[in-house]
Amino acid sequence: TCLPEYLARANYNLFYVDWSDLAHGPCYPSAVHNTRHVGKCIGQLVQRIIDAGTDNIHLVGFSLGAQVTNYVSTTVRPFRLKRITGLDPAMPLFITAAADDKLDPSDAEFVDVIHTNALVQGKIERCGHVDFYVNGGILQPGCWSSGQNPMACSHHRAPDYYAESIRSLTGFWGWSCQSYVYYLLGFCPQNNLQVVAGEDCPSGTEGMFLITTNPASPFAIGRWAGFSLPQKKDSVLHKHGLNRDPFISDIDQWGKLDSSFNNVDHFPTPYSQDPNQDNDEWPYFNHIGTNELTKEHIRTILEQDKSRLGGDRLPPATSTLATTIATLAPPSDNDIDDAFYLQDLRRRLQQKEASVMQRYTMPMFNAH
């Protein structure tokens, strides 16, 4: 763990928060719900430390703990924390959370993040001022032969790497990459634009960096000392020089994984938000499960939709790839039933799909 490494390095005041009793499986949504409560409690402690005259505070959080640091930050506002380090921030139920409900660069003066199991247990998009993707950020070397679940092993490598970085003389050095899409397309060979990750990451560093490690401890390889290669490599999707197909260019523009990738959930759904939060705009999730949905809840949802659209149940018609659905007349107060709700929900989902397709239509989709 990080505690003995810090104590062996220098004289620190360390607070270790064990909230495991509030994060037991298998009910992951309950653990997600508890992150805000844990964050507020830690925030009260941090506020007392601030009131005592100390402002040099560094929070380190792993997985859901990384998301907890966001709630610590919001609790102590307008004070701004000096630094937050996120170790493979948890992805499930945080995919489309708003900025105040997930770790992001606004939570501290400097936010550095290490990704080791992206797209599985950790987040793929950038969460900090600087994001390090270790060994590609998804699966870690040595985990397939460790006898453990390779995904869990990869996820837990984030705190292992960080703990080693505290006293490592070798260092976890990452090289610069423009975006994760560039990495996938093969445009990010090793180069001399390098930054050390972990405890000694320089404050003020910004961007995305790639790191390679050994498959077993000691993991750090050190600084790459080769010559910078041209910023192009062949990949599965790019084999024709610098004049890329417009489709690939659009993918890159669409898929740049910056910190504002998905701060707003344009299409709120039960699966994209914590079902227990008090201010959830889906009223039947305020302590009510989907199996307990009643006609009264349906009525409330439909009225919410009506008020959002200024009294018009349907948005303005647009030319899209989806099938046009006829306008449904809203039923009377005594005439709402499950069949109407399902039909209305199906129509709205098709409209949302059409909206997304229209916004992100690629050139190849328009080819004749």
Order of alpha helices (4+ residues) and beta strands (2+ residues): alpha-alpha-beta-alpha-beta-beta-beta-alpha-beta-alpha-beta-beta-alpha-alpha-alpha
